[in-house]
Amino acid sequence: MKIHIQLIGIFIIAAIGIYCIHGAPNPKPLDLENQIWQLEESYWELWIKGDIETYLSLLHEDFIGWPSSNEKPSDKNASREFVLNYLDQTKPFAFEIKPAAIKIINSAAIVHYILIWKDKEGNQIGESYRITHTWLEQEGKWKVIGGMSSKMEL
């Protein structure tokens, strides 16, 4: 009995040691992935609504992106005009995001997905796009610091 109690004690001490060295199991990555995907949803919802100021608040001050229709990358200021021009031409009502991949490392997240614009009836309008966004966390807030899109070949 005494040996049994000693073995249990050793096991408990070893478990506490491992816990202290490696930390508690962290469910955070999945929660964080969901948070980033929700931010992507918000990004496009704001775009469609034409809420440009709130949309721009999701972009980092040093943002640089390369939309498929641009000849060269653009900064945050140029993004305002790009969105307004796109909305005038396309007038999407809804969208669908088809996640392809996400990778989070420390305070950076990279997402890849397919974006499909839809009309009021839920039918696809225009082309579908491959989208890549890089999110950066600063002071507890996630902001898009980089992005690129390309039209999908069907």
C-alpha positions in Angstrom: 0.0 0.0 0.0 2.8 2.4 0.9 4.5 1.7 -2.5 1.2 2.3 -4.2 0.8 5.7 -2.5 4.4 6.7 -3.3 3.9 5.8 -7.0 0.7 7.9 -7.2 2.7 10.8 -5.5 5.5 10.5 -8.1 2.9 10.4 -10.9 1.2 13.5 -9.6 4.5 15.4 -9.2 5.6 14.3 -12.7 2.2 15.5 -14.2 2.5 18.9 -12.4 6.1 19.2 -13.7 5.0 18.5 -17.3 2.1 20.9 -16.9 4.5 23.7 -15.6 7.0 23.1 -18.5 4.5 22.8 -21.3 1.5 24.7 -20.0 -2.1 23.9 -20.0 -3.8 22.4 -23.1 -4.7 25.5 -25.2 -7.9 25.4 -27.1 -7.1 28.9 -28.4 -6.0 28.0 -31.9 -9.4 26.8 -33.0 -11.1 29.8 -31.3 -8.6 32.1 -33.0 -9.2 30.5 -36.4 -12.9 31.0 -36.0 -12.3 34.7 -35.0 -10.2 35.3 -38.1 -12.9 33.7 -40.4 -15.5 35.9 -38.7 -13.4 38.9 -39.4 -13.2 37.9 -43.1 -17.0 37.7 -43.1 -17.3 41.1 -41.6 -14.8 42.5 -44.1 -17.0 41.5 -47.0 -20.3 42.4 -45.3 -18.9 45.9 -44.8 -17.7 46.0 -48.4 -21.2 45.1 -49.7 -23.0 47.6 -47.4 -20.7 50.3 -48.6 -19.7 51.1 -45.0 -16.3 52.2 -46.2 -15.0 53.8 -42.9 -15.7 50.7 -40.9 -14.3 48.5 -43.7 -11.1 50.6 -43.7 -10.8 50.3 -39.9 -10.1 46.6 -40.6 -7.1 47.5 -42.7 -3.7 48.1 -41.0 -2.2 51.6 -41.5 0.6 50.0 -43.5 -1.7 47.8 -45.6 -0.6 46.9 -49.1 -2.8 44.8 -51.3 -3.0 43.7 -54.9 -6.5 43.3 -56.4 -6.6 41.2 -59.5 -7.8 44.1 -61.6 -5.0 46.5 -60.6 -1.7 46.7 -62.5 0.2 47.3 -59.2 -0.4 46.9 -55.5 -2.3 49.6 -53.6 -2.2 51.1 -50.1 -5.0 51.7 -47.7 -5.9 55.1 -49.2 -6.2 53.6 -52.7 -8.4 50.8 -51.3 -11.2 53.4 -50.6 -11.5 54.3 -54.3 -11.1 50.7 -55.4 -14.1 49.6 -53.3 -16.3 52.5 -54.3 -15.6 51.9 -58.0 -16.1 48.1 -57.7 -19.5 48.6 -56.0 -20.6 51.0 -58.6 -19.9 48.5 -61.4 -20.8 45.1 -59.8 -23.5 45.8 -57.1 -23.2 42.5 -55.3 -26.0 41.7 -52.8 -24.3 38.8 -51.0 -21.2 36.6 -51.1 -20.0 33.2 -50.2 -16.6 32.4 -48.7 -15.2 28.9 -49.3 -12.3 28.5 -46.9 -9.2 26.8 -48.3 -6.6 27.2 -45.6 -5.6 29.2 -42.6 -2.3 29.4 -40.7 -1.7 31.3 -37.5 1.7 32.0 -36.2 2.0 34.2 -33.1 0.4 37.5 -34.0 0.0 36.8 -37.8 -2.7 34.9 -39.7 -2.7 34.0 -43.3 -6.0 32.9 -44.9 -6.8 31.6 -48.4 -10.3 31.1 -49.7 -12.6 31.5 -52.7 -14.9 34.4 -52.8 -18.2 34.2 -54.8 -20.4 37.3 -55.4 -24.1 36.7 -55.5 -27.2 38.6 -56.5 -30.5 38.9 -54.6 -31.6 35.5 -55.8 -28.4 33.8 -54.6 -27.1 33.3 -58.1 -23.4 33.9 -58.8 -22.6 37.2 -60.5 -19.3 37.9 -62.2 -16.1 35.9 -61.5 -15.1 34.0 -58.5 -11.8 35.0 -56.9 -9.0 33.4 -55.0 -8.3 35.6 -52.0 -5.3 35.7 -49.7 -5.3 38.0 -46.7 -2.6 38.4 -44.0 -3.9 39.5 -40.7 -1.7 41.1 -38.0 -2.6 41.4 -34.3 -1.6 44.6 -32.7 -2.8 45.9 -29.3 -5.4 43.2 -29.2 -6.9 44.0 -32.6 -6.6 42.0 -35.8 -6.0 44.1 -39.0 -5.4 43.1 -42.6 -1.8 44.1 -43.5 -1.6 42.5 -46.9 -3.8 40.8 -49.5 -4.0 39.6 -53.0 -6.7 38.3 -55.3 -6.9 36.5 -58.6 -9.8 35.6 -60.8 -10.7 31.9 -60.9 -10.5 30.1 -64.1 -13.5 27.8 -64.5 
